[in-house]
Amino acid sequence: MGEPRVSQRRQDGYSIVELLVAVTVFALVFAAVSIGIGRALELNRGNRNRSAAAYLAARQLEEVRARSFSSVALGSTTCAYTTSSCNLPSPYTVTQNVVWASPGNTSTSCDVPATSGAALAYKRVTVTVTWPDMGGVAPVTSQTLLTPPAGSYDPNDGHILVQAFDRDALPLAGQTVSLTGPETASQTTTSDGCAFFSYLDPGTYTATLTTTGYVDRQGGQPATQSVGVTASQITRVQFDYDRAATLSVGLVAPSGAVIPTGTYGIAMTVANSNLTVGYKSYQQAATGSGTTRTITPLFPTRAATRSGPGTAPTPTRPPTPAAAGVRSWPATRGRPPPAAPPWTRST
C-alpha cells in the first residue's frame, strides 16, 4: 500500500501592501464618519444656542412691554452675561436698540417723512442676541412697537433728525449728539448714523458732536450746527464728521528771503472746494521747525487741497511752500487767495 496523500494549503498570509491599503481605507472611512459626527454636533449646538437666544429675546421684549412708555429710553444698550445685573446665562449678549418710528415706516427713524409731525407716535424696539463662536449662524433678532398713551405728547411740538456721515458718505454710528436750546437732550447715533430728538418745544437749538480727534467738513472742533424747530415738523440736519487729517507743507525761501523760525509758527491758508467759502486760515496750527510746517485739523478728503502763507509773520520776504507738489501764492495779509494762483495740486 502506498502512503496517504496530504493536502497542502498556502500559508503565505497578507502582504505588507495589502495591510497598508486596508489601514488607509479604514482611516478614510473613520475620518469621514468623524467629520459627519462633528458637523452634526455643531448643528445641534447651534440649534440649541438659537433656541436659547430666541427665548432671551422674547423675555427682553416682554420686560420692555411691561414698562411705562416714557421709561423706555431711546438709543442702544448692551447687556452681557458677564454682568451680574443683566441676569443672563452664559455665553449670551443682548443688545437693545430703541428709535422713533412713524405709521407706515418700515425701517428706521432716518426714513421718517418730514411732515409726519404728531403722527410720529411709536417707539420701535429691536433686540439682538449674540454669542461667541457663532460661525455662519445669524444672530437672533426680534422687534416690537410701543405706543404712547393718549395725550402723552403735545401735537404742536416739533422734532429734530440728526444724521452723521463719514468722509465716504457712510453712516457714522456711536457718535454722541448733544442738543441745547429751549430743551436739553443727548443721544448716540444708531447704525444708520441717526439721532432722533422728538417732541421738542419750538425754537432754536444747537446740535453738537464732540468726539475727540474728529472734525466736521469745515475743520470744526467741536462740530456745531444751529437748527430751528417748527411745530408738527421734522427738521433734518446733517454732519460730515471723521477723524482729523494733517497736511505737511515744505517751505522754500526765494533768493534773499529768510524762513521765519520760532514757536509762533507761520500763519497758513488752506483752499479746498469742500470748505464753505473755499479757504480757511490756520493762525496757530501751522507750527513746525526748519522748512516743514504741519497744518491741522483738516477734514479728510480726496479733493485737491492747496495751501500757502496767509499773512506775513515777519518783515522779510514771504517764503514760498514748494514741497511734495505743493505751491503757494504770495502772502495775502489776511485777504483770500487769488482765483487762479500758479500752484500745483496736492491731495
C-alpha positions in Angstrom: 0.0 0.0 0.0 1.2 3.4 -0.7 1.5 6.3 1.8 -1.6 8.6 2.3 -1.6 11.9 0.3 -1.5 15.0 2.5 -3.3 18.1 1.1 -1.1 21.2 1.1 -2.5 24.7 1.5 -0.9 28.0 1.1 0.3 29.5 4.4 1.5 32.8 3.0 -0.9 35.3 4.9 -1.3 39.1 4.0 1.4 41.1 2.4 2.5 44.5 3.8 0.9 46.3 0.8 -2.4 44.7 1.4 -2.2 45.7 5.1 -1.4 49.3 4.3 -4.3 49.5 1.8 -6.7 48.2 4.4 -5.5 50.6 7.1 -5.7 53.5 4.6 -9.3 52.6 3.7 -10.3 52.3 7.4 -8.7 55.7 8.1 -10.6 57.4 5.3 -13.9 56.0 6.4 -13.2 56.8 10.0 -12.3 60.4 9.1 -15.4 60.9 7.0 -17.6 59.5 9.8 -15.8 61.7 12.4 -16.4 64.8 10.2 -20.1 63.9 9.9 -20.5 63.4 13.6 -18.7 66.7 14.3 -20.9 68.6 12.0 -24.0 67.0 13.4 -22.9 68.0 16.9 -22.1 71.6 15.8 -25.5 71.9 14.1 -27.2 70.6 17.2 -25.2 73.0 19.4 -26.1 75.9 17.0 -29.8 75.0 17.2 -29.7 74.8 20.9 -28.0 78.3 21.1 -30.6 79.8 18.7 -33.4 78.3 20.8 -32.0 79.8 24.0 -31.3 83.1 22.2 -34.9 83.3 20.9 -36.2 82.8 24.5 -33.9 85.5 25.8 -35.0 87.9 23.0 -38.7 87.2 23.8 -38.1 87.7 27.5 -36.4 91.0 26.9 -39.3 92.3 24.8 -41.8 91.2 27.4 -39.8 93.2 30.0 -39.9 96.2 27.7 -43.6 96.0 27.2 -44.2 95.8 30.9 -42.5 99.2 31.5 -44.1 102.6 31.0 -43.7 104.2 27.6 -41.6 107.1 28.9 -39.2 104.9 30.8 -38.0 103.1 27.6 -35.0 105.2 26.7 -34.0 105.9 23.1 -30.6 104.6 21.9 -28.7 101.4 22.1 -27.8 99.4 25.3 -25.8 96.2 25.6 -26.0 93.7 28.4 -23.6 90.7 28.6 -23.7 87.5 30.7 -20.6 88.7 32.5 -22.6 91.5 34.1 -24.5 90.1 37.1 -27.2 92.7 37.0 -28.2 91.5 33.4 -29.3 88.1 34.7 -28.2 86.3 31.5 -26.9 82.8 31.1 -23.5 82.1 29.6 -22.4 83.0 27.0 -25.1 85.3 25.6 -25.1 89.1 25.0 -28.3 91.1 24.5 -28.4 94.4 22.6 -31.4 96.6 22.7 -32.0 99.5 20.3 -34.9 101.9 20.6 -35.7 104.5 17.8 -38.8 106.6 16.9 -41.0 105.3 14.1 -44.0 106.7 12.3 -47.0 104.9 10.9 -46.1 103.1 7.7 -42.4 103.4 8.3 -40.7 100.0 7.9 -37.0 100.7 8.6 -35.6 103.4 10.9 -36.1 106.9 12.1 -33.8 108.1 9.3 -36.7 107.5 6.9 -39.5 109.3 8.7 -41.3 111.8 6.4 -40.6 115.5 7.2 -44.3 116.3 7.7 -45.2 113.4 9.9 -45.4 115.7 13.0 -47.5 114.3 15.8 -48.1 111.1 13.9 -44.6 110.0 14.9 -46.2 108.0 17.8 -44.2 104.8 18.1 -41.0 103.6 19.6 -39.5 100.7 17.7 -37.6 98.3 20.0 -35.1 95.9 18.4 -33.5 93.2 20.5 -30.5 91.3 19.1 -29.0 88.2 20.9 -25.4 87.0 20.1 -23.0 84.5 21.5 -19.3 83.5 20.9 -18.3 81.2 18.1 -21.4 81.8 16.0 -19.6 80.9 12.8 -22.1 81.4 9.9 -25.1 81.4 12.2 -27.1 84.7 12.1 -27.9 86.4 15.4 -31.5 86.2 16.8 -33.4 89.5 16.2 -36.9 90.4 17.4 -38.8 93.7 17.2 -41.9 95.3 18.8 -43.7 98.7 18.6 -44.6 100.7 21.7 -47.5 103.2 21.5 -47.7 106.1 24.0 -50.8 106.7 26.0 -53.3 109.2 24.5 -52.3 112.8 25.3 -48.7 111.9 26.3 -47.3 114.5 23.9 -48.2 117.9 22.6 -49.1 117.7 18.9 -47.7 121.2 18.5 -44.2 120.1 19.4 -41.5 119.6 16.7 -38.7 117.1 16.1 -35.0 117.1 15.0 -33.3 114.4 13.0 -29.5 114.5 13.1 -27.6 112.4 10.5 -23.9 111.8 10.7 -21.7 110.6 7.8 -18.0 109.9 7.5 -15.7 111.1 4.7 -17.0 108.3 2.4 -20.7 109.3 3.0 -21.3 106.2 5.0 -23.4 106.3 8.2 -21.4 107.1 11.3 -22.6 105.1 14.3 -21.8 105.5 18.0 -21.4 109.3 17.9 -22.8 111.3 20.9 -25.0 114.2 19.7 -25.9 116.9 22.3 -28.8 119.3 21.8 -29.1 122.6 23.7 -31.8 125.2 23.5 -35.3 125.5 25.0 -34.7 121.9 26.0 -31.5 119.9 26.5 -31.0 116.3 25.3 -28.3 113.8 24.3 -28.3 110.7 22.1 -26.0 108.3 20.4 -26.3 107.8 16.6 -27.6 104.4 15.5 -26.1 102.0 13.0 -27.8 104.2 10.3 -26.0 107.3 11.7 -29.2 108.8 13.0 -30.1 110.5 16.3 -33.8 111.5 16.6 -34.9 114.1 19.1 -38.7 114.0 19.4 -41.4 116.3 20.7 -39.4 119.4 21.4 -40.6 122.9 22.2 -40.4 125.1 19.1 -37.4 127.4 19.0 -33.7 127.5 18.0 -31.4 124.7 19.1 -27.7 123.9 18.7 -26.6 120.3 17.8 -23.1 119.4 18.8 -20.7 116.5 18.2 -17.6 116.4 20.4 -15.8 113.2 19.7 -12.1 113.6 20.5 -9.9 113.7 17.3 -12.9 114.2 15.0 -13.7 117.3 12.9 -16.5 118.4 10.6 -16.1 119.3 6.9 -15.0 122.8 7.9 -12.4 121.5 10.3 -14.5 122.5 13.3 -13.8 121.1 16.8 -16.4 120.6 18.2 -18.8 120.4 15.3 -21.9 122.5 15.8 -24.9 123.5 13.8 -27.9 125.7 14.6 -31.3 124.2 13.9 -34.8 125.6 14.2 -37.8 123.5 15.5 -41.2 124.1 13.9 -44.4 122.8 15.4 -45.5 119.4 13.9 -42.5 119.3 11.6 -39.2 117.3 11.5 -36.1 119.4 10.9 -33.2 117.5 9.4 -29.5 118.4 10.0 -26.5 116.6 8.5 -22.9 116.4 9.8 -20.0 115.2 7.7 -17.7 114.0 10.5 -14.5 112.0 10.6 -11.0 111.7 12.2 -8.9 114.8 11.6 -6.2 114.8 8.9 -3.0 116.8 8.7 -1.2 118.5 5.8 2.6 118.7 5.7 3.9 121.7 3.8 7.6 122.2 2.8 8.8 125.8 2.6 11.4 127.0 0.1 12.7 130.6 0.6 13.4 132.5 -2.6 16.7 134.2 -3.1 17.3 136.8 -0.5 14.4 135.7 1.8 14.5 134.0 5.2 12.1 131.4 6.5 10.8 132.6 9.9 11.5 130.4 12.9 10.2 130.4 16.4 7.3 128.9 18.4 4.7 131.3 17.0 4.6 129.4 13.7 3.6 130.7 10.3 0.0 131.7 9.5 -1.2 129.5 6.7 -4.3 129.5 4.4 -5.8 126.2 3.0 -8.0 126.2 0.0 -10.4 123.3 -0.8 -13.7 123.0 -2.7 -15.3 121.4 0.3 -14.9 124.4 2.5 -17.9 126.8 2.7 -16.0 129.8 1.5 -13.3 127.9 -0.4 -10.5 128.6 2.1 -9.6 128.7 5.8 -6.8 130.3 7.7 -4.8 128.5 10.4 -3.1 131.1 12.5 -1.6 128.8 15.2 -2.0 125.3 13.7 0.8 125.7 11.1 3.7 125.1 13.5 6.9 123.3 12.9 10.6 123.9 12.5 13.0 124.4 9.7 11.4 124.1 6.3 8.4 121.9 7.3 5.1 123.0 8.6 2.1 120.9 9.6 -1.5 122.2 9.2 -4.2 120.5 11.3 -7.0 119.8 11.9 -8.4 119.2 8.4 -11.3 117.1 7.3 -10.0 114.1 5.3 -11.0 114.4 1.6 -9.9 113.2 -1.8 -10.4 116.6 -3.3 -7.4 118.7 -4.1 -6.1 120.8 -1.2 -3.9 123.9 -1.7 -2.0 125.8 0.9 0.1 128.9 1.3 1.1 131.7 3.8 -1.9 133.6 5.0 -0.2 136.7 6.5 3.4 137.9 6.6 4.7 137.0 10.1 7.9 138.9 9.7 9.1 141.9 7.6 11.2 139.6 5.5 10.1 138.5 2.1 7.5 135.7 2.4 8.7 132.1 1.8 7.0 130.0 -0.9 6.0 126.5 0.0 7.1 124.1 -2.6 7.4 120.5 -1.5 5.7 117.3 -2.5 3.9 119.0 -5.4 2.6 121.9 -3.2 3.0 125.5 -4.3 1.5 128.6 -2.9 0.5 132.2 -3.6 2.5 135.1 -2.0 1.3 136.3 1.4 -2.1 137.9 1.1 -2.0 139.7 4.5 -5.5 138.4 5.6 -7.1 138.5 2.1 -8.5 135.3 0.5 -6.2 133.7 -2.1 -6.5 134.7 -5.8 -8.8 132.8 -8.0 -6.2 131.2 -10.2 -2.8 131.1 -8.4 0.1 129.3 -10.1 0.1 126.3 -7.8 0.0 122.6 -8.4 -2.4 120.3 -6.6 -1.7 118.1 -3.6 -4.2 115.5 -2.4 
